Amino acid sequence: LDRRTLGAGVITARYAELGELKVPGGVVPAVRSLREADIPGLQLHTDFVSEEEEAAMLAVIDARPWDTTVKRRVQHDGYAFDYHTLKVDVSRKMGPLPDFVQSMLSDAVAQGCGLPDPDQLTINEYLAGVGIAWHVDTHSAFEDTILVLSIGAPIVLEFRLERDEPGVTADEPVGAAGTTAGGSQAAPSPGEVLRAPGACDASSAGGADTSSVQSPSRDSPVDSRPLWIPARSLLVMSGESRLRWHHGIASRSTDTDPNGATVPRGRRISLTFRRVRDKWECRCPWAGVCDTQRPASLCVPTRLKPGATVAELMEERRR
């Protein structure tokens, strides 16, 4: 549109969401194995459930009603997740977690990376082209450890760390080895357990020691580490990976696997297990992304005010 089309009129954007910029040519970043990405507190169990267990879970899940109020279909157990506040309503307990996940949770505890007595479960359906915005699960709402079981199809889950995160200095080591994007490694072997420093270690709940780790290049404002998440794997986020790094899924129809091949996305179901905090506060070392210590860090769904510019919205998000 130009002035000849609009005449004297003015267009004002209302109820607009700030979206991700599209990469020219649809370039997909190379995928790294967890060993290479080396994000403190992150752990991946491959082949955590069998193909038979996966099929049984999918059958039970698809027999249950889906909530279609958000872009992707979801189910909730224990407590319903509130997408407007990014928290749960503790006054509305929905009951215990379903029977079909109890065996898997017991196995997680037996392997030393379980979440003791999780009381909130969110099931997400991801079809090709559907993603989720980069986010940190609300600090004040949920305890440190979060489990994510992936069934159906594999996916690339990307972890991001903003270098200008409030309270972070330019010289502070970030995560681990700082390899550059473009190189990929072989996929993990079946049944392999990949651990990053501090994963499933109660002594490192406050964050793994990264003092001896080389920092990545500081040329980019965001440290991005995409990971290949195989089907039937269990991802465990704790410490820094849970409380400091953002994670999300790009909205696209293909991914790049660890061998560099372009793979069409299929239907993926994720089961995310959390435990609701008894006290709605968090005193972690990463105050810049902690909604208890810095309430402005909680990026609830926003809409542009009439007449607001994108620059003004970006500035508001950074405060």
C-alpha positions as CSV (number, residue, x, y, z in Angstrom):
1,L,0.0,0.0,0.0
2,D,1.1,3.6,-0.6
3,R,-0.3,7.1,-0.1
4,R,-2.2,6.9,-3.4
5,T,-4.0,3.8,-2.1
6,L,-4.6,5.1,1.4
7,G,-5.3,8.7,0.6
8,A,-5.3,10.6,3.9
9,G,-5.9,7.5,5.9
10,V,-3.6,6.0,8.5
11,I,-3.1,2.3,9.3
12,T,-2.6,1.4,12.9
13,A,-1.5,-2.1,13.9
14,R,-3.7,-3.5,16.7
15,Y,-3.5,-6.9,18.4
16,A,-0.3,-7.8,16.6
17,E,2.1,-10.4,17.9
18,L,5.9,-9.9,17.3
19,G,7.0,-12.8,15.2
20,E,10.3,-14.4,14.3
21,L,12.2,-13.1,11.3
22,K,12.3,-15.5,8.4
23,V,15.8,-16.7,7.3
24,P,16.4,-15.8,3.6
25,G,16.2,-18.9,1.4
26,G,14.8,-21.0,4.2
27,V,18.2,-22.0,5.6
28,V,17.9,-24.4,8.5
29,P,20.7,-24.3,11.1
30,A,22.9,-27.4,11.5
31,V,22.0,-29.7,14.3
32,R,24.3,-30.6,17.1
33,S,24.3,-33.5,19.4
34,L,23.9,-32.8,23.1
35,R,27.5,-33.7,23.7
36,E,28.6,-31.0,21.3
37,A,26.1,-28.4,22.5
38,D,27.1,-29.1,26.1
39,I,24.5,-27.0,27.9
40,P,24.9,-27.2,31.7
41,G,22.1,-29.2,33.4
42,L,20.8,-30.8,30.2
43,Q,20.5,-34.6,29.8
44,L,19.0,-36.8,27.1
45,H,18.0,-40.4,27.4
46,T,17.5,-42.0,24.0
47,D,15.1,-44.9,23.4
48,F,13.7,-44.2,26.9
49,V,10.4,-46.0,26.0
50,S,10.0,-48.9,23.6
51,E,8.1,-48.7,20.3
52,E,5.3,-50.8,21.9
53,E,5.1,-48.4,24.8
54,E,5.1,-45.4,22.4
55,A,2.2,-46.9,20.4
56,A,0.2,-47.6,23.5
57,M,0.8,-44.0,24.8
58,L,-0.3,-42.5,21.5
59,A,-3.5,-44.6,21.5
60,V,-4.4,-43.4,25.0
61,I,-3.6,-39.8,24.2
62,D,-5.6,-39.7,21.0
63,A,-8.6,-41.3,22.8
64,R,-8.7,-38.3,25.2
65,P,-10.2,-34.9,24.4
66,W,-7.9,-32.2,23.0
67,D,-7.9,-28.5,24.0
68,T,-7.9,-26.5,20.7
69,T,-7.9,-23.0,22.2
70,V,-4.2,-22.4,21.2
71,K,-2.5,-22.8,17.9
72,R,-1.5,-26.5,18.6
73,R,-3.7,-29.1,20.3
74,V,-2.9,-29.6,24.0
75,Q,-4.0,-31.7,27.0
76,H,-3.4,-30.9,30.7
77,D,-3.4,-33.0,33.8
78,G,-2.8,-32.2,37.4
79,Y,-3.2,-28.4,36.9
80,A,-4.2,-26.6,33.7
81,F,-1.6,-24.4,32.3
82,D,-2.8,-20.8,31.8
83,Y,-1.4,-19.4,28.6
84,H,-2.3,-15.8,29.6
85,T,-0.2,-15.8,32.8
86,L,2.2,-18.6,31.9
87,K,1.4,-20.2,35.3
88,V,-1.1,-22.5,36.8
89,D,-4.2,-21.9,39.0
90,V,-3.3,-23.8,42.1
91,S,-6.9,-23.5,43.3
92,R,-8.1,-25.7,40.4
93,K,-6.5,-29.1,41.0
94,M,-7.6,-31.5,38.2
95,G,-6.6,-34.7,40.0
96,P,-3.5,-36.9,39.8
97,L,-1.5,-37.6,36.7
98,P,-2.9,-40.4,34.5
99,D,-2.1,-44.0,34.9
100,F,-0.5,-44.4,31.5
101,V,2.5,-42.3,32.5
102,Q,3.2,-43.8,35.9
103,S,5.5,-46.6,34.7
104,M,7.6,-44.1,32.6
105,L,8.0,-41.8,35.6
106,S,9.0,-44.7,37.8
107,D,11.7,-45.6,35.3
108,A,13.0,-42.0,35.3
109,V,13.3,-42.0,39.1
110,A,15.1,-45.4,38.9
111,Q,17.6,-44.0,36.5
112,G,18.4,-41.1,38.7
113,C,16.9,-38.3,36.6
114,G,13.3,-38.4,37.7
115,L,11.2,-35.5,38.9
116,P,10.0,-36.5,42.4
117,D,6.2,-36.5,42.4
118,P,5.4,-34.3,39.4
119,D,1.9,-32.9,39.6
120,Q,1.5,-31.1,36.3
121,L,1.5,-32.5,32.8
122,T,1.1,-30.7,29.5
123,I,0.8,-32.8,26.3
124,N,1.4,-30.9,23.1
125,E,0.8,-32.0,19.5
126,Y,3.3,-30.6,16.9
127,L,2.4,-31.1,13.3
128,A,4.7,-30.2,10.4
129,G,5.0,-26.4,10.3
130,V,3.9,-25.9,13.9
131,G,6.4,-24.6,16.5
132,I,6.5,-22.9,19.9
133,A,8.0,-19.5,20.8
134,W,11.4,-19.4,22.6
135,H,10.8,-19.2,26.3
136,V,11.9,-20.1,29.8
137,D,9.3,-22.0,31.8
138,T,8.1,-19.6,34.5
139,H,10.6,-19.7,37.4
140,S,8.1,-18.9,40.2
141,A,5.5,-21.4,39.0
142,F,7.6,-24.6,38.7
143,E,10.4,-26.3,40.4
144,D,13.9,-26.7,38.9
145,T,13.7,-30.0,37.0
146,I,11.5,-30.5,34.0
147,L,11.1,-33.7,32.0
148,V,10.0,-33.8,28.3
149,L,9.2,-37.2,26.7
150,S,9.0,-37.0,22.9
151,I,7.0,-39.7,21.0
152,G,5.9,-39.9,17.4
153,A,8.4,-38.0,15.2
154,P,11.9,-36.5,16.0
155,I,12.3,-32.7,16.1
156,V,15.0,-30.0,16.4
157,L,14.7,-28.2,19.7
158,E,16.7,-25.0,19.8
159,F,18.3,-23.5,23.0
160,R,19.1,-19.8,23.0
161,L,20.9,-17.5,25.4
162,E,20.8,-13.8,25.0
163,R,24.2,-12.3,25.5
164,D,22.8,-9.0,26.8
165,E,20.8,-10.8,29.4
166,P,20.4,-8.4,32.4
167,G,23.1,-9.1,35.0
168,V,25.3,-11.1,32.6
169,T,28.7,-9.6,31.8
170,A,30.4,-9.9,28.4
171,D,33.2,-12.0,29.9
172,E,31.0,-14.6,31.7
173,P,31.4,-18.1,30.2
174,V,28.3,-19.4,28.6
175,G,27.4,-23.1,28.7
176,A,30.3,-24.9,27.1
177,A,32.7,-25.4,24.3
178,G,31.5,-22.7,22.0
179,T,31.6,-24.5,18.7
180,T,30.4,-22.7,15.7
181,A,27.2,-23.4,13.8
182,G,27.5,-25.5,10.7
183,G,29.1,-28.6,12.0
184,S,27.0,-31.6,13.1
185,Q,27.9,-34.8,14.8
186,A,26.6,-38.3,14.6
187,A,23.2,-39.0,16.3
188,P,23.4,-40.6,19.8
189,S,23.5,-44.4,19.8
190,P,20.3,-46.2,20.8
191,G,19.8,-46.2,24.6
192,E,22.7,-43.8,25.1
193,V,22.5,-41.3,27.9
194,L,24.1,-38.0,27.1
195,R,24.9,-35.7,30.0
196,A,26.1,-32.1,30.1
197,P,28.0,-30.7,33.1
198,G,25.7,-30.6,36.1
199,A,22.9,-32.8,34.7
200,C,20.9,-34.6,37.3
201,D,23.3,-33.6,40.0
202,A,21.6,-32.2,43.1
203,S,24.8,-30.5,44.1
204,S,24.7,-28.4,40.9
205,A,21.1,-27.2,41.2
206,G,22.3,-23.7,41.3
207,G,24.1,-24.0,38.0
208,A,27.1,-26.0,36.8
209,D,30.7,-24.6,37.2
210,T,31.6,-23.2,33.8
211,S,34.8,-21.4,34.9
212,S,37.1,-23.7,32.9
213,V,35.0,-23.7,29.7
214,Q,35.9,-21.6,26.7
215,S,33.3,-19.0,25.9
216,P,31.7,-18.9,22.5
217,S,32.2,-16.0,20.1
218,R,30.8,-12.7,21.3
219,D,30.0,-11.5,17.8
220,S,26.4,-12.6,17.9
221,P,23.9,-11.2,20.3
222,V,22.3,-14.7,20.7
223,D,24.1,-18.0,21.4
224,S,22.0,-20.5,19.5
225,R,22.3,-24.3,20.0
226,P,19.9,-26.5,18.1
227,L,19.6,-30.1,19.2
228,W,18.3,-33.2,17.6
229,I,15.6,-34.8,19.8
230,P,14.9,-38.4,18.7
231,A,11.5,-40.0,19.0
232,R,11.0,-42.0,22.3
233,S,13.7,-39.9,24.1
234,L,13.5,-38.2,27.5
235,L,15.0,-34.8,27.8
236,V,15.8,-33.6,31.4
237,M,16.3,-29.9,32.0
238,S,17.7,-28.7,35.3
239,G,19.9,-26.0,36.7
240,E,21.1,-23.6,34.0
241,S,19.4,-25.4,31.1
242,R,16.1,-25.0,32.8
243,L,16.4,-21.6,34.5
244,R,18.6,-19.6,32.2
245,W,18.4,-20.9,28.6
246,H,15.4,-20.2,26.4
247,H,14.1,-23.1,24.3
248,G,11.7,-23.3,21.4
249,I,10.8,-24.9,18.1
250,A,10.9,-23.1,14.8
251,S,7.7,-23.1,12.7
252,R,8.9,-25.0,9.6
253,S,8.1,-28.2,7.8
254,T,11.6,-29.8,7.7
255,D,14.6,-30.2,10.0
256,T,18.3,-31.1,9.5
257,D,19.3,-34.3,11.2
258,P,22.8,-34.9,12.7
259,N,24.0,-36.3,9.4
260,G,23.1,-33.1,7.6
261,A,20.1,-34.5,5.8
262,T,16.9,-32.6,5.3
263,V,14.1,-34.5,7.1
264,P,10.4,-33.8,6.6
265,R,8.7,-33.2,9.9
266,G,6.1,-35.7,11.1
267,R,3.6,-35.6,14.0
268,R,5.3,-35.3,17.3
269,I,3.7,-35.5,20.7
270,S,5.5,-34.1,23.7
271,L,4.7,-34.8,27.4
272,T,6.1,-32.2,29.7
273,F,6.2,-33.0,33.4
274,R,6.6,-30.3,36.0
275,R,6.1,-29.8,39.7
276,V,4.3,-26.7,40.9
277,R,6.2,-24.7,43.5
278,D,4.9,-24.7,47.1
279,K,6.0,-21.1,47.4
280,W,5.6,-18.9,44.4
281,E,9.2,-17.6,44.3
282,C,12.6,-18.5,42.9
283,R,16.0,-17.3,44.1
284,C,18.2,-18.7,41.4
285,P,21.5,-17.1,40.2
286,W,20.0,-15.9,36.9
287,A,18.0,-12.9,38.1
288,G,17.8,-11.5,34.6
289,V,15.4,-14.2,33.4
290,C,13.7,-14.9,36.8
291,D,10.2,-13.5,37.2
292,T,10.6,-13.4,41.0
293,Q,13.7,-11.3,41.0
294,R,12.8,-9.4,37.7
295,P,9.1,-9.5,37.0
296,A,9.6,-7.8,33.6
297,S,11.4,-11.0,32.4
298,L,8.0,-12.8,32.2
299,C,7.0,-12.3,28.6
300,V,3.3,-13.0,28.7
301,P,1.4,-12.8,25.4
302,T,1.4,-9.1,24.4
303,R,-0.5,-7.0,21.9
304,L,0.6,-3.7,20.5
305,K,-1.1,-0.7,21.9
306,P,-2.8,1.5,19.3
307,G,-0.1,3.5,17.5
308,A,2.8,1.7,19.1
309,T,5.9,0.9,17.0
310,V,7.8,-2.3,16.9
311,A,10.8,-0.5,18.3
312,E,8.7,0.6,21.3
313,L,7.5,-3.0,21.9
314,M,11.1,-4.3,21.7
315,E,12.2,-1.6,24.2
316,E,9.3,-2.6,26.6
317,R,10.3,-6.3,26.4
318,R,13.9,-5.4,27.2
319,R,13.1,-3.5,30.4
